[in-house]
C-alpha cells in the first residue's frame, strides 16, 4: 500500500517510479524522451526534465554524466520499495518448482537449505545467502565430545534434522579421554530431543537435587556445554550459493566492483550479522546501499526472510546483488522460499488458498 512522501508531488512520484521501473528493466540511465514515449506521462520532455532535476536535487536520482539520463540513488530505491512498488504474486511455475525441489529433501536439512539457495539464486539471477539454524537452538539427537589434547576437545553436535556440526572447544583445565566418556554417558539421557541451551539450563537446575556422587560430573558436563555454546563455530554459518550468476550481470563489468563483492563474501561474520537482523526483526527485510553497511560495496541490495525449522530454531534465507533488482518479483519470492523452508510450510504444495 503506497505511502505518500510529503516532499514529493503526485507527478514527481509518478516520474520517479517510472525512472526506477525503466532502470530496473534496462540498467541504463533514463532520459526524459524515453519517459515521455514509454510511460504515458502526458508531459513534454522539457517538463519531465524539470521534474528530474528536482528529484536529483532532492537526492532521489543522480546523473552519472552531464549528457546522460538519471539513475536512482539508494534513497530513490528505498522510497520505491517502501511506498511505490507493487509486490507481485509468485508465479505458479516458481511456486511449483520450489515446492517440488524442497519437498524431496528432509525439512530444513542442510541439503534442503543449500538446494533452496541454489534454486533461489537461479530464479533471481543473483547470489543467495542463507544461515542455517544454530545448533544450540535446535533439538539435538546426540552430542559427542572427542579428545584432541588435554585442554582441547571436539564437540560433535547431531541435530534432530540430521545436520552435523563440529566445534573445537577450549577448556580451562586438563581433561582425559576417560572423563570425556563419563560426561558423554551422563549427558546421553539429557540431550535427545532438547537444544543445547535447554541442556545447559537443565544442568544448572540440578545443582540442588543432584546426587552427591554426580556433583563433579555435572560440573564438568556444564563446563563443556557452556564452552561448546561459545566455542569456535558457535557464531553461526553463512551459506553462499550462485555467486557466479552475480558476476554475469552488467553491473559487474568493472573488475574493482567484482573484487569488492568477493571481499564481502569472504567477510562471513559481517554477512551473518545482516542475516541476524532478519532473525530479530521477522518478516522480509530489504537493505539497500549504505543500509547494508558492507564497506566498499555501495551498489548492493539484500532481501532476506526468516524461516523456522521444526522445534522452533530459526534461520535466514535471502539474496544479495546490485541495487538494480526487480523488488516486486524478488521480495515475494524470498518470502515464499522462507515459508517453504519453515516447518509449517513443509506440507504446502505451493498453491495459494
Number of C-alpha atoms within 10 A of each C-alpha: 9 12 9 13 12 6 9 14 12 11 12 17 20 14 21 24 20 18 26 25 19 19 18 17 12 12 16 13 18 22 20 21 14 13 21 18 13 10 13 9 15 11 14 13 17 12 12 21 17 13 19 25 16 15 21 18 11 14 14 22 24 20 18 11 9 7 8 13 20 25 25 27 20 21 16 21 26 20 20 21 20 13 16 20 20 14 16 13 15 20 14 11 10 17 20 14 14 22 23 13 13 23 17 9 14 15 22 27 21 18 15 18 24 21 17 27 24 20 21 26 24 15 14 22 20 23 23 30 28 25 24 23 22 20 23 23 18 25 24 25 18 20 22 19 22 17 18 14 13 14 14 17 23 19 23 17 22 20 25 20 18 16 18 16 15 17 19 19 23 19 16 10 8 10 17 13 15 10 14 20 15 13 20 18 12 15 21 13 11 19 20 18 17 21 24 26 16 17 22 20 12 15 18 13 11 13 12 8 8 13 10 8 8 11 15 11 17 20 16 16 22 20 15 22 23 15 19 26 21 15 18 16 16 17 13 18 17 21 18 20 22 20 20 12 16 21 21 12 14 10 16 15 11 10 9 11 17 16 14 15 25 14 15 17 17 10 13 16 15 16 21 20 14 19 25 18 15 23 22 10 11 14 14 19 20 20 19 24 21 16 14 18 15 19 12 14 20 19 19 21 24 23 25 30 28 30 30 22 23 17 16 15 18 21 26 27 29 31 27 23 24 19 22 21 22 15 21 16 17 22 25 19 26 24 21 22 25 25 19 26 29 22 18 13 20 19 12 14 14 22 10 9 3
